[in-house]
Amino acid sequence: MIFDCTIFLDEKMIYELRLNLLNNYVDKFVVVESLYTHAGNKKRQNFNIEDFKEFKDKIIYILIDKEPEDLLEINSDKDSGKKRLNSLKRIKLQYNTLLDGIKNASDDDLIILSDCDEIPNLNGLSIDKINRDILIFKQHLYYFKFNYLYDNFKWFGSKACKKKYLKTFEWLRYVKNKKYSFWRLDTFFSNTKYQNINFIENGGWHFTNIKNPKDLIYKFSNFGEHNEFETTGTKEDDVKKWIANGELYYDHFADKKSSAIEKVSKKIKLTVNDESLPEFLIRNKDKYKQWFA
């Protein structure tokens, strides 16, 4: 069996797309939503299983109604480091709560972890050929529209392993996107560096930030890196211009140690490209026409 596990904020359209693309391969869809954003703001419950009636028998939905118990006290808006650490604690809670959804999975069942907008391509994947491998799906990266492609960039999104090798979902999420050589002895003592990585080359699609400008500002203000976003001064009108012009002001090639300002200082032109999109999305282009360039 295959368990598809993801966390949820408010991505109803993307989750519906996910269900349609994966339904023929996945046995159970596990989804966890929290009543608190990663920034710690209270939110309403957005997931309604009745929105997905066709798939409801396969969905295991879990709602978190409390904050982590070990949050750091924030005394000032300048406590950026503490804000980030608290975000990571909330993300950890949400990821690891997914364990409740796979209690009935067997040791040899495949467990896939993704953010909601990271959709793996499972066509041709054989569970019988997977042993101790950690699977990492190399995905096409799309921004703002279903066919605005961030060209020449592969997103290492969905990750998977058999249940008997799963430590925690937080562990799986932060496995390094690199296969280390057998002579790297440090891999024997690391929780992130592994030799048994199997990269899935045509690994699916990361449909990120496919929302209207107002909803994007809400997301950026509440996701894990909200403390960085706050320093950029980005406004709703800025996002409108980006989408209209097919431009992205966030450099994924930038050094991870770069500041938020440095990361958003470079303009990247997105490419209009339908070629690598899933067949279901092309067939239903009229339904999603406002989200195509």
Helices and strands as residue ranges (DSSP letters): E 2-8, H 12-22, E 28-34, G 49-58, E 59-64, H 80-97, G 98-102, E 110-115, E 118-120, G 127-129, E 134-143, E 148-162, G 163-165, H 169-173, G 185-189, E 197-200, E 204-208, H 213-220, H 226-232, H 236-245, E 247-248, H 260-263, E 268-269, E 271-272, H 279-283, G 289-291
